[in-house]
């Protein structure tokens, strides 16, 4: 199983990349409450990712897809920084491969309060991205 958070979800601008690799939708899930959801700056389609934090995390909705291991490699090499593939812990106890942020970019916006990428996009309507710059996302002041 591959967990995706943002632009690779169904109905999002990069889902066609998963479809071209033969991915099959396998439902939705929530992570354990140990992640922050980030909106990433940069050219191209709006992208987001999750990063694991020691404190101050939340359960974030992910979409699950079945994908052959051979095809996962094709996806991995196409991911732009800071996106990478890593382990994600789900609330039901499973550990799955997922698209994560390998680090927190300086211009990322923390949108964890929305708990899912679709909820974040919906909250914005036609406005530009808003939110609090991530700074220290560890949850510690």
trRosetta pair geometry for C-beta under 8 A, 3 or more apart (Angstrom, degrees):
i j d omega theta_ij theta_ji phi_ij phi_ji
1 26 6.0 -106 -122 71 104 153
1 64 5.1 -18 -168 -163 117 108
1 65 7.1 135 -158 68 64 35
1 66 6.2 -47 -99 -91 60 58
1 67 7.9 89 -145 20 22 80
1 94 7.7 21 52 152 145 140
1 96 4.5 -52 89 -141 108 127
1 97 7.0 162 88 40 56 79
2 18 7.9 -164 88 -128 138 118
2 23 7.0 -71 49 -128 129 123
2 64 7.1 141 72 -155 43 56
2 65 5.0 -28 63 66 96 89
2 66 7.6 144 15 -112 84 11
2 67 4.8 3 -5 19 130 126
2 72 6.5 -179 -79 -108 131 107
2 75 7.8 48 -147 70 159 165
2 96 7.1 178 -106 160 16 110
2 97 5.4 -37 -107 90 65 97
2 98 6.4 136 -171 -100 56 48
2 99 7.5 47 176 -25 99 83
3 29 7.1 -74 -115 55 116 113
3 31 7.9 103 171 -74 158 95
3 62 4.0 14 -171 159 108 144
3 63 7.1 140 -155 68 58 39
3 64 5.7 -29 -96 -94 67 69
3 88 4.9 -81 52 54 147 149
3 90 7.5 -177 -81 -72 146 105
3 96 5.1 107 -25 98 109 125
3 97 7.1 174 16 94 80 42
3 98 3.3 -26 63 -103 99 115
3 99 7.2 -139 94 21 65 66
4 8 4.0 -101 -159 84 146 113
4 9 5.6 -173 108 -67 113 64
4 18 7.2 -80 -41 -68 157 147
4 62 6.5 141 63 -167 31 88
4 63 5.2 -29 63 63 87 93
4 64 8.0 167 18 -87 73 21
4 65 6.6 18 -2 3 113 116
4 98 6.9 -167 -65 -153 33 82
4 99 5.4 33 -118 21 66 120
5 8 7.8 58 42 44 48 94
5 9 7.4 -77 114 -47 16 109
5 37 7.0 -172 -178 -129 131 95
5 48 5.7 -111 117 101 110 98
5 49 6.0 118 60 -126 143 34
5 50 5.4 176 -90 -20 157 100
5 60 6.8 5 -131 142 113 127
5 62 5.6 -49 -87 -113 67 83
5 63 7.7 177 -83 19 20 80
5 98 7.4 75 -36 174 95 116
5 99 6.2 -127 10 78 94 99
5 117 5.7 124 153 -35 69 126
6 9 6.6 -113 146 -7 10 106
6 12 6.7 163 149 -161 50 163
6 46 7.4 -111 169 121 122 81
6 47 5.6 110 104 -165 140 47
6 48 3.3 153 -81 47 148 93
6 49 6.6 -74 1 -57 129 44
6 117 4.2 172 -108 -112 66 152
7 12 4.9 -166 -153 148 36 127
7 13 5.6 -38 -158 58 96 85
7 14 4.1 53 139 18 100 118
7 15 7.8 -142 151 -39 53 63
7 45 5.1 117 -139 119 135 125
7 46 6.5 175 -80 89 109 57
7 47 4.8 -51 -14 -106 133 67
7 48 7.0 147 -22 21 81 71
7 117 8.0 -127 -37 -174 44 155
8 12 6.5 -7 28 79 8 127
8 14 4.9 -50 -83 98 60 105
8 15 5.8 117 -170 -90 42 52
8 17 6.5 -69 -119 61 96 110
8 18 5.4 99 -172 -34 102 122
8 63 7.9 -157 101 66 81 120
8 99 6.6 109 22 3 141 156
9 12 4.5 75 60 0 78 128
9 15 6.2 -52 94 -80 28 109
9 63 4.7 119 -122 10 91 148
9 117 6.4 174 -3 70 144 135
9 118 7.2 -105 105 -49 160 100
10 15 5.4 94 -110 -129 32 152
10 25 6.3 6 -53 -93 130 134
10 63 6.7 -163 3 -164 86 159
11 15 6.7 73 23 -18 26 153
12 15 5.3 117 59 -34 72 101
12 45 7.7 110 164 169 88 138
12 117 7.5 4 -87 125 145 137
13 45 3.9 -161 84 -125 143 143
13 46 7.5 110 20 38 130 69
14 17 5.1 -15 176 9 82 119
14 18 7.7 82 132 -11 76 90
14 45 5.8 -170 -40 66 97 156
14 47 7.8 30 -7 -98 143 92
15 18 5.7 -52 -164 36 52 109
15 19 6.2 52 142 -20 77 105
16 19 5.3 -53 -143 40 38 115
16 20 6.1 44 156 -25 68 103
17 20 5.9 -52 -148 33 28 112
17 21 6.8 20 153 -12 60 108
17 75 6.8 113 146 -116 114 91
17 78 7.0 -155 -157 103 140 152
18 21 5.8 -65 -154 41 34 107
18 23 3.9 -39 171 27 94 146
18 65 5.8 -27 -173 172 136 173
18 67 7.1 -89 -153 -88 90 127
18 75 7.4 32 -93 -101 67 133
19 22 7.8 60 180 -62 32 15
19 23 6.4 -77 -78 48 31 92
21 67 6.2 20 121 -144 120 111
21 68 7.8 -146 160 42 92 88
21 71 4.0 129 -177 -178 106 124
21 72 7.9 112 170 -63 145 34
21 74 6.0 -179 -110 74 120 128
21 75 6.2 -30 -61 -54 166 104
22 67 7.1 127 85 -133 78 67
22 68 6.5 15 82 5 128 108
22 71 5.9 -136 44 -77 102 166
23 65 4.1 14 -179 168 117 132
23 66 6.7 154 -158 72 61 47
23 67 4.6 -21 -103 -84 87 97
23 71 7.4 -158 -58 120 77 142
24 65 6.4 147 67 -163 36 75
24 66 4.5 -13 57 52 97 102
24 67 7.8 -178 21 -66 65 53
25 63 7.2 -47 -139 174 91 107
25 64 7.5 97 -168 86 53 61
25 65 5.8 -43 -101 -104 39 79
26 64 4.3 -70 77 114 97 103
26 65 5.8 155 10 -112 94 20
26 66 5.1 99 -49 -30 130 86
27 63 7.8 -171 110 -155 32 59
27 64 5.3 2 68 49 69 115
28 61 6.1 -2 -180 -169 116 99
28 62 6.9 164 -157 85 68 44
28 63 5.4 -39 -103 -106 78 59
28 64 6.7 -178 -97 7 22 87
29 61 7.5 157 86 -149 33 56
29 62 5.7 -18 66 62 80 91
29 64 5.9 50 0 -36 108 120
29 90 4.8 -16 148 -144 138 126
29 91 6.9 -172 172 32 92 91
29 92 6.6 -87 -148 6 120 113
29 94 7.7 -53 -162 53 165 122
30 59 4.3 33 165 167 119 110
30 60 6.7 155 -154 72 72 26
30 61 5.6 -40 -97 -91 74 53
30 62 7.2 144 -111 15 23 78
30 90 6.9 111 80 -159 42 76
30 91 4.6 14 86 -6 92 132
31 34 6.9 -109 142 47 112 76
31 35 5.0 23 99 7 155 135
31 50 6.9 153 -24 176 161 165
31 59 5.6 -176 70 -148 64 57
31 60 4.9 11 23 46 117 79
31 62 6.3 76 -44 -15 90 118
31 88 5.8 -84 -110 177 111 103
31 89 6.3 82 -162 80 83 61
31 90 6.0 -85 -114 -111 42 43
31 91 6.4 94 126 -37 15 81
32 35 7.6 113 73 -10 62 95
32 57 7.8 43 112 115 75 135
32 59 6.6 -81 172 -101 14 84
32 89 4.7 -14 5 108 118 110
32 90 7.0 105 -31 138 73 10
32 91 5.5 148 -81 -87 51 58
33 57 5.2 142 154 103 57 91
33 58 5.4 -32 -145 -145 80 23
33 59 4.7 -47 -78 -45 72 77
33 91 7.9 55 -29 -96 69 101
34 52 5.5 11 133 -149 99 86
34 53 6.5 -168 177 56 62 61
34 54 8.0 -1 -155 -118 96 15
34 57 4.0 77 -148 80 19 165
34 89 6.8 25 44 58 130 121
35 50 4.3 6 -177 -177 129 120
35 51 6.7 144 -153 70 75 33
35 52 5.6 -47 -95 -97 73 52
35 53 6.9 131 -122 12 22 85
35 57 5.0 78 17 -159 25 116
35 58 6.6 -72 71 61 66 58
35 59 7.7 72 40 -119 99 20
35 60 4.9 -77 88 4 126 124
35 88 7.7 11 -72 -143 144 97
35 112 7.8 179 115 -120 66 111
36 50 6.7 154 73 -154 41 67
36 51 5.4 -18 55 59 94 87
36 53 5.5 53 -18 -19 106 130
36 56 7.4 13 -71 115 110 94
36 57 6.2 -105 -47 -118 67 71
36 58 7.2 80 -99 23 47 91
36 104 8.0 11 79 -99 132 123
36 110 5.8 -43 178 -138 120 102
36 112 4.8 -68 -148 -70 67 129
36 134 7.5 108 140 -135 145 112
36 137 4.8 -86 3 173 175 129
37 48 6.3 12 -179 173 87 124
37 49 7.8 173 -151 91 53 29
37 50 5.6 -33 -97 -97 57 80
37 58 7.5 -54 -8 65 97 116
37 60 5.1 150 -62 -121 108 133
37 110 7.3 104 75 -163 57 57
37 111 5.2 -68 105 78 102 78
37 112 4.7 146 32 -92 84 56
37 114 6.8 -94 81 60 147 92
37 115 7.3 166 -8 -116 146 14
37 116 7.6 -136 -106 -89 163 11
37 117 7.1 -155 -166 -67 130 68
37 120 7.1 -152 131 -49 135 141
38 48 6.0 167 87 -158 52 74
38 49 5.5 -16 59 62 101 73
38 50 7.1 160 13 -99 83 27
38 51 6.3 34 -14 -3 126 106
38 101 5.9 14 41 -36 137 155
38 104 6.6 -174 -87 -132 156 84
38 105 7.7 137 161 35 145 88
38 108 4.3 -8 -170 -179 123 127
38 109 6.8 136 -161 67 67 43
38 110 6.1 -39 -102 -100 71 49
38 111 6.8 125 -128 21 19 85
38 134 6.4 -6 -116 -76 111 137
38 137 7.8 -50 -76 -98 110 162
39 46 7.0 -27 -157 -174 98 105
39 47 7.9 133 -161 87 52 45
39 48 5.2 -39 -102 -99 49 96
39 108 6.7 151 72 -164 47 69
39 109 4.4 -16 57 60 104 101
39 111 5.0 62 -24 -14 103 130
39 120 6.7 -170 -66 161 115 147
39 129 5.5 -173 132 -149 153 139
39 131 6.6 133 27 21 126 152
40 46 7.9 144 59 -173 72 58
40 47 4.7 -30 55 87 119 94
40 48 6.1 177 0 -101 88 33
40 49 6.2 40 -39 7 124 101
40 82 7.3 -158 -122 34 134 93
40 83 7.8 -80 -37 -49 169 97
40 101 7.5 172 -76 -100 122 121
40 105 6.2 78 -137 33 90 137
40 107 7.9 78 -163 92 51 86
40 108 5.5 -27 -103 -109 58 90
41 105 6.9 -136 37 114 91 138
41 107 4.0 -37 16 117 144 123
41 108 6.8 -130 -2 -80 85 41
41 109 7.7 96 -47 -14 88 91
42 47 6.8 -15 55 32 119 117
42 80 7.1 171 158 117 161 147
44 47 7.4 28 95 -28 104 111
44 80 8.0 140 40 -3 148 153
46 121 7.6 137 94 -99 150 108
46 129 7.6 156 -131 -64 126 124
47 80 7.7 -171 -10 57 174 112
47 83 7.0 -83 169 -51 138 134
48 111 7.2 -65 -130 47 130 129
48 117 5.1 179 50 -108 149 112
48 120 7.2 115 -87 62 158 155
49 82 7.1 -141 51 85 162 92
49 83 5.6 -158 -85 -100 140 85
49 99 6.5 -104 -122 133 94 89
49 100 6.0 97 -178 -173 107 29
49 101 3.8 123 114 -50 134 92
50 60 5.4 -179 -103 67 135 162
50 62 7.8 -67 -11 -78 145 110
50 88 7.3 70 77 -117 136 120
50 98 7.7 -5 48 127 119 131
50 100 5.7 -61 73 -128 77 74
50 101 6.5 -164 78 6 24 93
51 100 6.7 111 -95 -179 47 93
51 101 4.4 -49 -69 64 96 113
51 103 7.5 35 -119 -168 134 14
51 104 5.5 -52 -33 -70 173 91
51 137 6.8 77 78 94 127 147
52 57 7.1 -9 -154 -99 52 145
52 100 7.4 -11 -19 -155 89 137
53 56 5.7 -51 120 68 141 87
53 57 4.8 170 57 -66 99 98
53 137 5.8 -117 -90 121 139 90
53 138 5.4 178 -163 -125 112 46
53 139 6.2 120 140 -11 139 105
54 138 6.1 1 45 -152 92 97
54 139 8.0 -137 76 35 65 112
55 138 6.0 44 55 164 85 78
55 139 4.4 -127 112 68 81 129
55 140 6.3 71 71 -49 128 87
56 137 7.2 -165 100 162 130 56
56 138 6.0 103 31 139 130 38
56 139 1.5 -174 -37 -80 141 137
56 140 7.0 -127 -27 -29 133 52
57 112 7.8 -132 -152 -146 46 143
57 139 7.0 -89 -29 -42 48 139
58 112 5.1 134 24 178 132 110
58 115 6.2 -105 141 -103 131 81
59 91 5.7 28 -136 -68 125 127
59 115 6.9 19 87 -147 68 105
60 112 7.2 -82 -83 -136 109 76
60 115 6.0 -163 -117 -162 53 53
60 116 6.7 146 -168 -84 68 51
61 115 6.1 70 -9 143 95 80
61 116 3.7 -3 42 -97 125 109
61 117 7.7 -121 78 14 99 70
61 118 7.9 -50 87 28 139 98
61 119 7.9 103 27 -2 134 115
62 88 6.7 84 -52 140 168 158
62 90 7.6 -105 44 -103 127 96
62 98 6.4 -41 -152 -133 151 138
64 96 7.0 -50 -121 176 106 170
67 71 5.3 -118 179 83 95 116
67 72 5.4 115 118 -67 120 85
67 75 7.5 -5 172 -9 156 144
68 71 4.6 83 64 8 88 104
68 72 7.1 -143 96 -15 45 84
69 72 5.4 -46 -151 22 36 119
69 73 7.3 43 153 -22 61 95
70 73 6.2 -50 -169 22 34 113
70 74 7.6 33 141 -15 61 101
71 74 5.5 -46 -160 29 48 115
71 75 6.8 48 145 -18 70 101
72 75 5.6 -56 -156 36 38 112
72 76 6.3 43 150 -27 70 104
72 85 7.1 93 176 -126 106 163
72 97 7.0 13 -145 123 145 155
73 76 5.6 -49 -144 30 33 115
73 77 6.7 25 162 -14 64 103
74 77 6.5 -60 -154 35 27 103
74 78 6.9 17 153 -12 61 114
75 78 6.0 -73 -156 40 33 107
75 79 6.8 44 152 -42 69 98
75 85 7.6 93 102 -66 104 129
76 79 6.0 -45 -157 6 34 115
76 84 7.7 32 -148 -157 87 55
76 85 5.1 -61 -106 -7 103 130
79 83 4.2 -118 179 101 113 109
79 84 6.4 158 109 -89 146 31
79 85 7.3 167 -5 -36 158 82
79 99 6.9 -173 -116 -135 138 108
80 83 6.0 61 68 30 54 107
81 102 7.4 -64 -143 40 75 122
82 101 4.9 41 107 -159 114 82
82 102 5.0 -137 177 45 86 83
82 103 5.1 -112 -150 53 139 73
82 104 7.5 -154 89 -79 170 10
82 105 5.4 -162 -13 -47 130 98
83 99 5.7 -4 -167 -174 109 101
83 100 7.4 147 -150 79 59 31
83 101 6.4 -51 -93 -99 49 53
83 102 7.3 96 170 -8 5 90
84 99 7.5 152 77 -152 28 57
84 100 6.0 -34 69 69 78 80
84 101 7.4 78 23 -161 86 15
84 102 4.1 63 0 -55 135 107
85 97 5.8 9 -179 -177 106 102
85 98 7.1 165 -149 83 65 25
85 99 6.3 -43 -96 -96 63 51
85 100 7.2 102 -140 22 17 86
86 97 7.5 168 95 -148 15 62
86 98 6.8 -35 69 64 59 72
86 100 4.4 -49 41 31 111 137
86 102 7.4 141 -34 -92 131 71
87 95 5.3 -3 -167 -179 112 105
87 96 7.3 142 -151 74 61 28
87 97 6.7 -52 -96 -98 49 46
87 98 7.3 59 -170 23 16 89
88 95 7.2 159 76 -157 40 56
88 96 5.6 -27 61 67 92 79
88 97 7.4 58 14 161 90 10
88 98 3.7 7 -10 18 132 140
88 100 6.6 176 -70 -66 99 114
89 94 7.7 163 -155 90 49 44
89 95 5.5 -26 -101 -103 65 77
90 93 6.9 -28 81 43 84 25
90 94 4.5 7 42 61 123 87
90 95 7.3 -156 11 -80 82 27
90 96 6.3 40 -29 4 116 109
101 104 6.3 70 133 -84 140 50
101 105 7.6 -110 -158 -10 127 84
101 108 7.6 38 -132 -104 159 157
104 108 5.6 -112 -172 38 76 145
104 134 5.4 -137 179 124 127 154
104 137 5.8 175 -106 12 160 133
105 108 4.5 117 63 -34 84 101
107 133 7.6 -67 -143 -132 35 103
108 133 7.6 106 80 -156 51 63
108 134 4.9 11 88 -14 97 135
109 129 5.8 165 28 154 161 122
109 130 7.6 160 -168 130 150 18
109 131 3.9 105 173 71 114 127
109 132 7.0 129 -159 64 77 34
109 133 6.4 -64 -107 -101 63 42
109 134 6.8 -165 -128 -40 14 84
110 131 6.1 -169 64 158 51 123
110 132 5.6 -30 53 75 102 87
110 133 7.5 59 4 146 91 16
110 134 4.5 121 -43 -100 100 75
110 137 5.8 170 -94 -111 132 112
111 114 5.2 -12 159 16 92 118
111 120 4.5 51 158 -121 140 133
111 131 5.2 -75 -80 -106 78 153
112 115 7.2 44 175 -72 53 46
114 117 7.8 91 109 -89 128 15
114 119 4.2 173 177 103 98 106
114 120 4.0 148 78 -70 168 74
114 123 6.0 -123 -105 -4 123 141
115 119 6.1 17 61 48 76 152
116 119 4.4 89 62 8 91 106
116 120 6.9 -153 93 -8 47 85
117 120 5.5 -53 -148 34 34 114
117 121 6.4 31 157 -16 67 104
118 121 5.8 -54 -145 39 33 109
118 122 6.1 35 156 -21 66 108
119 122 5.6 -54 -144 38 30 114
119 123 6.3 35 155 -25 63 105
120 123 5.9 -56 -152 30 28 112
120 124 6.9 25 153 -19 61 106
121 124 5.9 -60 -157 32 34 112
122 125 7.5 27 177 -63 38 53
124 127 5.1 -129 -175 63 75 87
124 128 7.6 -92 -166 110 119 11
124 129 6.5 -35 -116 -101 143 47
124 130 7.0 163 -113 19 93 88
127 130 6.6 -9 126 -19 127 113
132 135 7.9 -56 148 11 96 105
134 137 4.8 -28 -173 -58 100 112
136 140 6.6 -67 143 65 130 78
